[in-house]
């Protein structure tokens, strides 16, 4: 009896330790595979899901499935997931190179853009071939700020699934050159202040010093520590928003 009691007691004490070890293994495997998959996806190119071609999306889903299987089942060696993921990455890179060198291969892998609307007329044959419904098309037009098919000159279904729209000339917004406003230059706005701290990248891009920014703020009765967000555009105007403690007030300070 005593031996049986010891046997049961030893098993009872070891079981939680084994469970903890198993949970730690799952935790470490999850971290490793997450970092590994992140590395592979970054190597394939920094793109959003909406920009992925069908094959790229398929590869991403398969990689996710391989990684999740190895994380959930500790009996599966990590190499059984790492090797297939690397193989998929190499195949994806090979196909990408082939698509760059051969237009025929690109058409085969990625497909070709399809015209859904031509001069305000829905292309029914193409829409049926691409399984693109009228409701889908109307949704895409509204997301582009267009609420009538009659305003559309071209609507093109791109190979990544997005719809590009060209409005008819009568509905296009005029540009500066159309209004005879040819002066002015296009330039990026640069982040100068974030949560009361000057951003070195913005200062360097605009060739400004800390004293220049603090002087401009001081002339307008503002303090650097109270600024939540500030950016300067190409015309030298500083757009400033104060933090919540100061009412989140917004100012536009003129160029010096």
Secondary structure by P-SEA (a helix, b strand, c coil): caaaaaaaaaaaaaaaaaaaaaaaaaaaaaaaaaaaaaaaaaaacccccccccaaaaaaaaaaaaaaaaaaacccccaaaaaaaaaaaaaaaaaaaaaaaacaaaaaaabbbbbbcccccccaaaaaaaacccaaaaaaaaaaacccccccccbbbbccccbbbbbcccccccccccccccccbbbbbbbbccccccccaaaaaaacccaaaaaaaaaaaccccccccbbbbccccbbbbbbccccccbbbbbccc
